[in-house]
Amino acid sequence: MKRFFPLACVALVGLTSCDPPPQGPKSPATEASNTTSTTGGAQTPPDPPPPGAVQSLQKNFYLVLDGSGSMDGDRIRSAKMAALELVNRLPEEVAIGLYAFDADGEGERVPLGLKNRVAILKAINNLAASGGTPLGRACVQGTETLVAKRAMQLGYGEFRLIVLTDGQSSDSLTPFTRKMQRLLDQGESIPLYTIGFQLAGDHALRQWSVFYQNAQNLEELKKALADATAELESFDPVK
C-alpha cells in the first residue's frame, strides 16, 4: 500500500451534473516525496513526527455541512436525512468529524475521532438553517484537522474533506485555496469532495475537487454522499 494517501475534502454543492469544470490547479499527487530538500547546497531534513505518532491505515472523513439561511425548508431536511444515513452506514472503524454553520453559528461541532456517532447524529439533527455560508473558514479548519491527523498516522491511511452546500461561499476562499496549492506543490494533496445541492451553476470549489456532483433531490444527495465515501481509483481533479 502506498504511503501518504491524499486527504479528502468533500463539499456538498450539487449532484446531477458532471460537466467539465473550469481549468483547475495542479493535479494532486497520490504520494508525498520522502526526499530531503536543498537550499544553498545544504540538505534540509524532513520534519520529525509529532509525539505519539504511530503508523495507521485508519480512514478519516471530515464533514462540513451547510445550514445557511438558503437551506431552510426542504433543503435542510433533505441534507440532514442524507447525512444521518451516511453516518449510520459508515463502519465504526472510520473516524468522523463534523463542522457546521447554521442558526447556532459556525464551528466544529464534533472533533474528528472514533466512538462519536451519537454526538454527530445529535449535532446533525439539531441543525437549524440561518445565516451565511462561510465555506472558506470551514474548509481551512477541515484541511488543518486532516493534515494534523495524517501526521499522527505517519502519512498512512485515508483522509477526505466532505463539504455539503447549496451556495457560494460568503467569506473568502483565498486562504483555503492558497493552503491547497501549497500542499499540492509539496506533493501532499488533500482530496476535496464537493457536493452541491440544487445549485444553479458551477461552484467555485469544483476546480479544487477530486469529486464533484450537483444533487437535485434527496435520493441524488444520498447517492452523492455514498459515492464520496466509496473507494476511488484516482485522486486527480475532476475533468
C-alpha positions as CSV (number, residue, x, y, z in Angstrom):
1,M,0.0,0.0,0.0
2,K,1.3,3.5,-0.9
3,R,2.3,5.9,1.8
4,F,0.9,9.4,2.1
5,F,-2.6,9.0,0.8
6,P,-4.2,12.3,0.0
7,L,-6.6,13.9,2.3
8,A,-10.1,14.2,1.2
9,C,-12.3,17.3,1.3
10,V,-15.9,16.9,0.2
11,A,-18.2,19.9,-0.5
12,L,-21.9,19.5,-1.0
13,V,-22.8,21.6,-4.0
14,G,-25.0,19.8,-6.5
15,L,-25.4,16.2,-7.7
16,T,-26.8,15.9,-11.2
17,S,-24.1,17.5,-13.3
18,C,-20.7,16.2,-14.1
19,D,-19.9,18.6,-17.0
20,P,-16.3,19.7,-17.4
21,P,-15.3,22.3,-14.8
22,P,-13.1,25.3,-15.4
23,Q,-9.3,24.9,-15.5
24,G,-8.2,23.7,-12.1
25,P,-4.9,23.6,-10.1
26,K,-2.1,21.2,-10.5
27,S,-3.1,17.6,-10.1
28,P,-2.8,16.3,-6.6
29,A,-0.1,13.8,-6.0
30,T,-1.1,10.4,-4.6
31,E,2.2,10.1,-2.7
32,A,4.4,12.6,-1.0
33,S,8.1,12.6,-1.6
34,N,10.4,11.3,1.1
35,T,13.5,13.1,-0.2
36,T,15.1,16.0,1.6
37,S,15.1,19.5,0.0
38,T,18.2,21.5,-0.6
39,T,18.8,25.2,0.0
40,G,22.1,26.7,-1.0
41,G,23.6,23.2,-1.2
42,A,22.6,22.3,2.4
43,Q,20.1,19.4,2.9
44,T,17.0,20.1,5.0
45,P,15.8,17.0,6.8
46,P,12.1,16.3,6.9
47,D,10.1,17.4,10.0
48,P,10.2,14.8,12.8
49,P,6.9,13.1,13.5
50,P,4.7,14.6,16.3
51,P,4.9,12.9,19.8
52,G,2.7,9.8,19.9
53,A,2.5,9.4,16.2
54,V,2.1,5.8,15.0
55,Q,1.6,4.1,11.6
56,S,-2.1,3.6,11.0
57,L,-4.3,2.8,7.9
58,Q,-7.3,4.4,9.5
59,K,-9.8,6.2,7.3
60,N,-10.7,9.8,8.3
61,F,-13.7,11.7,6.9
62,Y,-14.3,15.3,8.0
63,L,-17.8,16.6,7.1
64,V,-18.7,20.2,6.5
65,L,-22.5,20.8,6.5
66,D,-24.2,23.9,5.2
67,G,-27.0,25.1,7.4
68,S,-27.2,28.6,6.0
69,G,-30.4,30.6,5.5
70,S,-30.8,29.4,1.9
71,M,-31.0,25.8,3.1
72,D,-34.2,26.5,5.1
73,G,-37.2,24.2,4.4
74,D,-36.9,21.1,2.3
75,R,-33.2,21.6,1.6
76,I,-32.1,21.4,5.3
77,R,-34.5,18.5,5.9
78,S,-33.0,16.5,2.9
79,A,-29.4,17.4,3.9
80,K,-30.0,16.2,7.4
81,M,-31.6,12.9,6.3
82,A,-28.8,12.2,3.8
83,A,-26.1,13.0,6.4
84,L,-27.7,10.9,9.1
85,E,-28.0,7.9,6.7
86,L,-24.3,8.3,5.8
87,V,-23.1,8.4,9.4
88,N,-25.2,5.4,10.3
89,R,-23.8,3.5,7.3
90,L,-20.1,4.1,7.9
91,P,-18.2,1.4,9.7
92,E,-17.2,2.1,13.3
93,E,-13.5,2.0,12.4
94,V,-13.8,5.1,10.3
95,A,-13.0,8.3,12.1
96,I,-15.5,11.1,11.5
97,G,-15.5,14.8,12.4
98,L,-18.2,17.5,11.9
99,Y,-18.1,21.2,11.1
100,A,-21.3,23.1,10.5
101,F,-22.6,26.7,10.2
102,D,-26.3,27.4,11.0
103,A,-28.5,29.3,13.4
104,D,-26.1,28.4,16.2
105,G,-23.1,30.0,14.5
106,E,-20.1,28.3,12.8
107,G,-17.5,25.9,14.1
108,E,-16.5,22.4,14.8
109,R,-19.5,20.5,16.3
110,V,-17.8,17.2,16.9
111,P,-14.0,16.6,16.7
112,L,-12.5,14.0,14.3
113,G,-12.4,10.7,16.1
114,L,-14.0,7.3,16.8
115,K,-16.9,6.3,19.1
116,N,-18.5,9.7,18.5
117,R,-21.5,8.6,16.4
118,V,-24.1,9.6,19.0
119,A,-22.7,13.1,19.2
120,I,-22.5,13.5,15.5
121,L,-26.1,12.3,14.9
122,K,-27.3,14.6,17.6
123,A,-25.5,17.6,16.1
124,I,-26.9,16.9,12.6
125,N,-30.4,16.5,14.0
126,N,-30.1,19.9,15.7
127,L,-29.1,21.9,12.6
128,A,-31.4,24.9,12.1
129,A,-31.0,26.9,8.9
130,S,-29.9,30.5,9.2
131,G,-27.1,32.9,8.4
132,G,-24.3,32.9,5.8
133,T,-22.1,30.4,4.1
134,P,-18.6,30.7,5.5
135,L,-17.1,27.8,3.4
136,G,-13.6,29.4,3.4
137,R,-13.1,29.1,7.1
138,A,-14.8,25.7,7.3
139,C,-12.6,24.2,4.6
140,V,-9.4,25.6,6.3
141,Q,-10.5,24.1,9.6
142,G,-11.2,20.7,7.9
143,T,-7.9,20.7,6.0
144,E,-5.8,21.6,9.0
145,T,-7.6,18.9,11.1
146,L,-6.9,16.2,8.4
147,V,-3.3,17.4,7.9
148,A,-2.6,17.0,11.6
149,K,-4.3,13.6,11.7
150,R,-2.2,12.5,8.8
151,A,1.0,13.4,10.6
152,M,-0.2,11.4,13.6
153,Q,-0.6,8.4,11.3
154,L,2.9,8.9,9.8
155,G,1.4,9.6,6.4
156,Y,-0.6,6.4,6.2
157,G,-4.3,6.0,5.9
158,E,-7.0,7.9,4.1
159,F,-8.3,11.4,4.6
160,R,-11.3,13.1,3.0
161,L,-12.8,16.6,3.4
162,I,-16.5,16.3,2.5
163,V,-18.5,19.6,2.1
164,L,-22.2,19.8,1.6
165,T,-23.5,23.2,0.5
166,D,-26.3,24.8,-1.6
167,G,-24.4,28.0,-2.5
168,Q,-21.2,30.0,-3.0
169,S,-19.1,31.0,0.0
170,S,-20.0,34.2,1.8
171,D,-16.4,34.6,3.0
172,S,-13.1,34.5,1.1
173,L,-11.9,31.1,-0.3
174,T,-8.4,32.5,-0.8
175,P,-6.9,31.3,2.5
176,F,-8.2,27.8,1.7
177,T,-7.1,27.7,-1.9
178,R,-3.6,29.0,-1.0
179,K,-3.3,26.3,1.5
180,M,-4.4,23.7,-1.0
181,Q,-1.9,25.0,-3.6
182,R,0.9,24.8,-1.1
183,L,0.0,21.2,-0.3
184,L,-0.2,20.3,-4.0
185,D,3.2,21.9,-4.6
186,Q,4.6,19.7,-1.7
187,G,3.1,16.6,-3.2
188,E,0.8,16.2,-0.2
189,S,-2.6,17.0,-1.6
190,I,-5.8,17.0,0.3
191,P,-8.7,15.4,-1.8
192,L,-11.7,17.7,-1.6
193,Y,-15.2,16.2,-2.2
194,T,-17.7,18.8,-3.2
195,I,-21.4,18.0,-3.3
196,G,-23.8,20.8,-4.2
197,F,-27.5,20.8,-3.6
198,Q,-29.8,22.3,-6.2
199,L,-27.1,24.7,-7.5
200,A,-28.0,26.9,-10.5
201,G,-24.4,26.7,-11.8
202,D,-20.9,25.5,-11.1
203,H,-19.4,26.0,-7.7
204,A,-16.1,27.8,-7.0
205,L,-14.8,24.7,-5.2
206,R,-15.2,22.5,-8.2
207,Q,-11.8,23.2,-9.7
208,W,-10.2,22.1,-6.4
209,S,-12.2,18.9,-6.0
210,V,-11.4,15.3,-6.8
211,F,-15.1,14.6,-6.7
212,Y,-17.9,16.9,-7.6
213,Q,-21.7,16.3,-8.0
214,N,-24.7,18.5,-8.1
215,A,-27.8,16.9,-6.5
216,Q,-31.3,18.0,-7.2
217,N,-33.3,15.9,-4.7
218,L,-32.9,13.7,-1.6
219,E,-32.1,10.5,-3.5
220,E,-29.4,12.1,-5.5
221,L,-28.0,13.7,-2.4
222,K,-27.8,10.3,-0.7
223,K,-26.1,8.8,-3.7
224,A,-23.6,11.6,-3.9
225,L,-22.6,11.1,-0.2
226,A,-22.3,7.4,-0.7
227,D,-20.1,7.9,-3.8
228,A,-18.0,10.5,-1.9
229,T,-17.2,7.9,0.8
230,A,-16.6,5.0,-1.5
231,E,-13.3,3.7,-2.7
232,L,-11.7,5.7,-5.6
233,E,-9.3,4.6,-8.3
234,S,-7.8,8.1,-8.7
235,F,-7.3,11.3,-6.7
236,D,-6.9,13.5,-9.8
237,P,-9.1,16.6,-10.0
238,V,-12.5,16.1,-11.8
239,K,-12.3,16.9,-15.5
